[in-house]
Amino acid sequence: YCKNGAESLEKSVADAGPRIEQLEAAIKEAEAKKDGLDTEIANHQADQVAAKKDMADATAIREQEKAQFDSAIAEEEAELGPINEALAAFGQGGNSTDGGESFLQSSAAQSLKKVVQAQNNMNDGDRSELLSFLSGDSEMAPGEGEIVGILVNMKETVTTNMADLRKAEEENIEAYEGTMET
């Protein structure tokens, strides 16, 4: 047994020599692969943190845009109310046909006066004529047809502004949703 056992043992050791080298190479390769995967994981985690930050930033911007939209639409709607009441007083879209006399004594006339004074994009001549009418200055006020024309133009401007605001809001929503999907 000793002679055969020693020979068998020596043969096993000799055969194992190249196998040990193969296993050591495989271990080094696996360790290198693990290091690469660890680096990839770290990069993905950093990307995830950056993506979460970007999403939080996009959400904050979207909330700010929404608040600005809500404020702007409310302002435009507040302007539209007195304009519509004035047009109704002149029989434009309403039933009243007393020439606007009852309107001049209403709180809507005072609201419209504030709207006219605050309009930045209004022709100064139109502003002056409308303010004269709303102040009850019959000598300086233009005719009813001219007042109605000014009011119709104001209504068109306000409704166009509202449509533009809504379109911009829809675009902002789409952009936000696109950002959140990626």
C-alpha positions in Angstrom: 0.0 0.0 0.0 2.8 2.4 0.8 4.4 2.1 -2.6 1.2 2.3 -4.5 -0.3 4.9 -2.1 2.8 7.1 -2.4 2.8 6.9 -6.2 -0.9 7.6 -6.3 -0.5 10.5 -4.0 2.4 12.0 -6.0 0.4 11.6 -9.2 -2.6 13.4 -7.6 -0.3 16.2 -6.4 1.2 16.6 -9.9 -2.2 16.6 -11.5 -3.5 19.1 -9.0 -0.7 21.6 -9.8 -2.3 23.0 -13.0 -5.8 22.8 -11.6 -4.7 25.0 -8.6 -3.4 27.6 -11.1 -6.7 27.4 -13.0 -8.7 27.8 -9.8 -6.5 30.8 -8.7 -7.1 32.4 -12.0 -10.8 31.8 -11.8 -10.9 33.3 -8.3 -9.0 36.4 -9.5 -11.4 36.7 -12.5 -14.5 36.4 -10.2 -13.1 39.0 -7.8 -12.5 41.4 -10.7 -16.0 40.8 -11.9 -17.4 41.4 -8.4 -15.4 44.7 -8.1 -16.9 45.8 -11.5 -20.4 44.9 -10.4 -19.9 46.7 -7.1 -18.9 49.8 -9.1 -21.9 49.5 -11.3 -24.2 49.2 -8.3 -22.6 52.3 -6.7 -23.1 54.1 -10.0 -26.7 53.0 -10.3 -27.4 54.1 -6.7 -25.9 57.5 -7.4 -28.0 57.7 -10.6 -31.1 56.8 -8.5 -30.4 59.5 -6.0 -29.9 62.0 -8.8 -33.1 60.9 -10.5 -35.1 61.3 -7.2 -33.6 64.8 -6.8 -34.5 65.7 -10.4 -38.1 64.4 -9.8 -38.4 66.4 -6.6 -37.1 69.5 -8.5 -39.5 68.9 -11.4 -42.4 68.5 -8.9 -41.5 71.7 -7.1 -41.4 73.6 -10.4 -44.7 72.0 -11.5 -46.3 73.1 -8.3 -45.1 76.6 -8.8 -46.3 76.7 -12.4 -49.7 75.4 -11.2 -50.0 78.1 -8.6 -49.1 80.8 -11.2 -51.6 79.4 -13.6 -54.4 79.3 -10.9 -53.6 82.9 -10.0 -53.5 84.1 -13.6 -56.8 82.3 -14.5 -58.5 83.7 -11.4 -57.4 87.2 -12.3 -58.7 86.8 -15.8 -62.0 85.4 -14.6 -62.3 88.3 -12.2 -61.8 90.7 -15.1 -64.3 88.8 -17.3 -67.2 89.0 -14.8 -67.7 92.8 -14.8 -67.2 92.9 -18.6 -69.9 90.4 -19.1 -72.2 92.2 -16.7 -71.6 95.5 -18.6 -72.3 93.8 -21.9 -75.5 92.3 -20.4 -76.6 95.8 -19.3 -76.3 97.0 -22.9 -78.2 94.0 -24.2 -75.1 92.2 -25.4 -75.5 88.7 -24.2 -78.2 89.6 -21.7 -81.8 90.9 -21.4 -81.3 94.4 -19.9 -81.8 97.2 -22.4 -81.9 100.3 -20.1 -78.8 101.8 -21.8 -76.5 100.7 -18.9 -78.0 103.2 -16.4 -78.6 100.5 -13.8 -75.2 99.0 -14.5 -73.5 102.3 -13.6 -75.0 102.2 -10.2 -74.0 98.6 -9.5 -70.9 97.2 -7.8 -70.0 95.6 -11.1 -69.5 99.0 -12.6 -67.0 99.8 -9.8 -65.3 96.4 -10.4 -65.1 97.2 -14.1 -63.6 100.6 -13.4 -60.8 98.9 -11.4 -60.3 96.4 -14.2 -60.0 99.2 -16.8 -57.6 101.1 -14.6 -55.4 98.0 -14.2 -55.4 97.0 -17.9 -51.8 97.3 -19.2 -52.5 96.4 -22.8 -55.5 98.7 -23.3 -55.5 101.7 -25.7 -55.3 104.9 -23.7 -58.1 106.5 -25.7 -60.4 103.5 -25.0 -59.4 103.6 -21.3 -60.2 107.3 -21.0 -63.6 106.9 -22.8 -64.6 103.9 -20.7 -63.6 105.6 -17.5 -65.6 108.7 -18.4 -68.6 106.6 -19.0 -68.1 104.6 -15.8 -67.7 107.9 -13.8 -71.1 109.0 -15.1 -69.6 112.0 -17.0 -72.2 112.2 -19.8 -70.4 115.1 -21.5 -67.1 113.3 -22.0 -68.5 109.8 -22.4 -68.8 108.3 -25.8 -71.9 106.7 -27.3 -73.3 103.4 -26.3 -72.1 101.7 -29.4 -68.6 102.7 -28.8 -68.7 101.5 -25.1 -70.0 98.2 -26.3 -67.2 97.9 -28.9 -64.6 98.6 -26.2 -66.2 96.1 -23.9 -66.3 93.4 -26.7 -62.6 94.0 -27.4 -61.8 93.7 -23.7 -63.8 90.5 -23.5 -62.0 89.1 -26.6 -58.6 90.0 -25.1 -59.4 88.3 -21.7 -60.8 85.2 -23.3 -57.7 85.0 -25.6 -55.5 85.4 -22.5 -57.4 82.6 -20.8 -57.0 80.3 -23.8 -53.3 81.0 -24.0 -52.9 80.3 -20.2 -54.8 77.0 -20.5 -52.7 76.0 -23.5 -49.4 76.8 -21.7 -50.7 74.9 -18.6 -51.4 71.8 -20.8 -47.9 72.0 -22.2 -46.4 72.3 -18.7 -48.4 69.3 -17.6 -47.2 67.3 -20.6 -43.6 68.3 -20.0 -43.8 67.4 -16.4 -45.4 64.0 -17.1 -42.6 63.3 -19.7 -40.0 64.2 -17.1 -41.5 61.9 -14.6 -41.7 59.0 -17.0 -38.0 59.0 -17.8 
